[in-house]
Amino acid sequence: MDIFKLVSTAILLSTIVLSGCSGMSHQQKGTAAGAAVGGVAGNLLCGGVLCTGAGAVVGGVIGHEVSKDDEDKR
C-alpha cells in the first residue's frame, strides 16, 4: 500500500473517531484514553488477545480514577 494512502486513511479514521468523543464527559474521555493506552501497553508487554484485554481493563480503571472531578474524590 502506498504510504500516502496509509497516512490519509489514518487521518480520516482518527478524525471520525475523535468527533464521536465530543459529547463525552471529562471522566469518560479519561477512561477511554486509559483503556487505549493500557491495551497498547498490554500488547507490547506480552502480546496476544488476553494481555491486550487485561491492559485495556487496567488502563480504563486507572484513567477513570485519575480523571475524576475533585468533588467526586471526596
GINOR-V87838 format. One record per residue. N is the residue number from 0. OMEGA is omega in degrees with one decimal (* if undefined). Layout:
# GINOR-V87838
n/omega
N/OMEGA
N/OMEGA
This chain:
# GINOR-V87838
n/omega
0/178.6
1/-177.7
2/178.8
3/178.6
4/179.6
5/179.6
6/179.0
7/178.5
8/178.7
9/179.0
10/179.6
11/-179.6
12/179.2
13/176.6
14/179.5
15/-178.9
16/-178.0
17/178.0
18/176.5
19/-178.4
20/-173.0
21/-178.8
22/-176.7
23/175.8
24/179.6
25/-178.4
26/178.2
27/177.2
28/177.9
29/178.0
30/-180.0
31/179.7
32/178.1
33/178.7
34/179.4
35/-180.0
36/179.1
37/177.6
38/177.9
39/-179.7
40/178.2
41/179.0
42/179.8
43/-176.4
44/-177.5
45/176.3
46/178.5
47/-176.3
48/-177.6
49/179.7
50/178.0
51/178.5
52/179.1
53/177.4
54/178.7
55/178.9
56/-179.2
57/178.6
58/177.6
59/178.4
60/179.5
61/178.5
62/178.4
63/-177.5
64/-178.3
65/-175.2
66/176.6
67/174.4
68/-179.3
69/-179.2
70/-179.2
71/-176.4
72/-177.2
73/*
